[in-house]
Amino acid sequence: MIFLAILLMVCGLFIINGIYAYQTKHIDTFFLSTLWYYIKLVPLFIAASLMIGYGVKFLSKHVDNLSFSLIASKGIEILVSLIIGYLFFKETPTLRTGFGIVVILVGFWLLKGK
C-alpha cells in the first residue's frame, strides 16, 4: 500500500510539473494561447490531482499521520521538480539544493520519531 501511495504521488506530481515546465518552455505568453493550453489539459490536471490526493490518503492511512504524508508529498515534489528542471532546462542542482534536501530528510526523521 505504501508503494502504491508513493507511486501515485510521483506520477501525479510528474504530470503537474511537466505541464508547467512545458508551458514555460514552449507556450507563447499571450493570454489566449496559455488559456487554450490549459483548457486542453483539464483532464490531465484532474487525473494528476486525483493521483496526488489518493497517494496522500493511502500514505496517511498507512503511517497514521496526515502531517507526515503531506510533508512526504512536498519532499517528493522537490525531487520531481529537480528531475523536471534537468529534463526541460538542463538545470543541475547546486550545493544549496542538496543542503535543502538534507534539511527536509531530517525533518521527516524528526516528525516520524514523535
N, C-alpha and C positions, 0 to 999 in steps of 0.2 A: 504493500500500500504506500509506503514511503517513497519507493522508486517511482510509482505512478504519479504521485503528487509532485515530485521534483521534475519529472518528465513533462507533465502538463504545464508547470510554471515556465520551464525553459522554452518549450515550444511557443507558448503564448507571448512570452517576452521577446523571443526572436522575431515573431511576426510584427509586433508593435514597433520595436526598434528598427526593424528592417524597413517598414513603411516610412517612418520619419527620416531615416538615412537616405532612402531612395528619393524622397521628396526634396531633401536638401541638395542632393547632387544633380537630379535630373528634371525636376519640375520647375517651370517658369514661376517667378514670384508674383505674377499677375494674379489677382484675387480669383477671377473666374476659372483660371487654369487649376489653381490649387483646390478650389471648391469642387470642381468636376472630378479631380483626382480622388478626393475624399469620398464623394458620393459613390464612385465606382468601388471603393474599398470598404464600404459599410459592412458587407458580410464578413470580411476578414477581421475587422475590428470586433464584431460581435463574437466570432469564434475565438479570437485571442482573449477577449475579456472573460468568456466562459472558461477557457482553459486555465487562466490565472486564478479565477475565483474558485474553481473546483480544486486546483492544486493547493491553494491556501486552506481550503476547507478540509481536504483529506489529510494534509500535514498537521493541521490543528487537531484533528481527531486522533491522529497517531501519537503526537507528543503531548497532547492535552494542555497546550499553551498557545493561545492566539498571538500573543506578542512575539513569541519566538517564530511563529510561522510567517508573520508579516515582515519581521526583520530578515528572515531567511530569504523571503521573496525579494527584498531590496538588495541583499547580497548577491543573489543570482542575477538580478537586473544589472548590477555593476559589472559582473563578469561578462554578461551578454553584450553590454554596451562596449566593453573593451574589444570583444571579438568583432562586433559590427563596425566599430571605428576602424579597426585594422582592415576588414574586408572592403569597406566602401572608400575609405580615405587614406589608407596605408599609414595610419597613426600608430606609433609604437608607445606602449606605456612607459612612464618615467619612474624614477625612484620614489617620487611623491605618491604616484598611483599605487605602487607596491606597499608603501607605508600605510596608505589609506585602507587597503585590503587587509593588512595585518591588524589594524585597529578594529575593523569590522569582525574579523575572526575572533579576536579577544573578546569583543562584545558578545558574540554567540556563546562563547565558552562561559562568560560570567552569567549571562542570562539563563543558560541551561543549568548552571550549577546551583541556582537558587532553590 
